[in-house]
């Protein structure tokens, strides 16, 4: 089943190996990808509930818990290699060489690009080098970063795009709260809805060219605000 594997431990007696008890390392485990009917596996009995007639089994309890040494073996700032194993809308799961699994949040994938989905940057099975940002052994959570492998470019971006400069840009996304435009490769800015004519905004589509004026550069928040009203004025 998607939530675990039923294992016959004696004739007519079955126990459940829940997906959370298969591996210490991985949070996302699909039992249907790991086992097939008839496989013989070694498990440990971790609970017998006589009232409900349920037996709970575990595979990971037969191994040493690697999370006990995770904070020591993976100090913050360490660069480690891994393989991309899966995605959610907000990040990518990476299996590290130690066997543990961590996640790169979309906000830690690029200094300048607005990443809507991790698959814009990474592919399943891809080898990656990442930086350890945080390790929480109790919650079995490792936070990883991709952009931290390079220097933060926003101080230089602020110099290159001073407030008041007019720039030719390309529409990337037209949303309810504004229009995202590309100033250069992987560098986007937002035209707030209050800074663009509604009729003009409604007609814009990805790929359209528009001239914008820089009205705000927030180095700490890593955002650029631009206007089309000021260029028209």
Helices and strands as residue ranges (DSSP letters): E 4-10, E 13-18, G 19-21, H 31-34, E 44-49, E 54-58, G 60-62, G 66-69, H 70-73, E 79-88, E 91-96, E 101-105, G 106-108, G 118-120, E 127-136, E 141-145, G 147-149, H 154-160, E 166-175, E 178-184, E 187-192, G 193-195, H 198-203, E 209-218, E 223-227, H 229-232
